[in-house]
Amino acid sequence: MSIAQDTRNEAQGCPAQPADCRAQSEISTSPLAADAPRNALHSYIPDVRAILKRSLSLLVLSISIIALWGSISSAIDSHRAAQIAEWTSQKDFREFCEEV
């Protein structure tokens, strides 16, 4: 066994025997019941993120539709106001011409 492996084994808290260290690393890396809540949480977080992303996109879409509705209706109103102003000016001009 090399010095680097001894140092690595000691850092992991393993005895100098590689077989003992291999058994301990298999135990510590296997998914146990203690890892289950962590794994469940990590699998649950992407679901929550996906739901939040979809909810946020629907909210932005609805705000955009409301803003678009307002701009279209104000464009229609301004066009009608211009038509009414033109009609009023023509009517006033005709009334003035009739009086003279």
Secondary structure, 3 states (H helix, E strand, C coil): CCHHHHHHHHHCCCCCCHHHHHHHHHHHHCCCCCCHHHHHHHHHHHHHHHHHHHHHHHHHHHHHHHHHHHHHHHHHHHHHHHHHHHHHHHHHHHHHHHHC
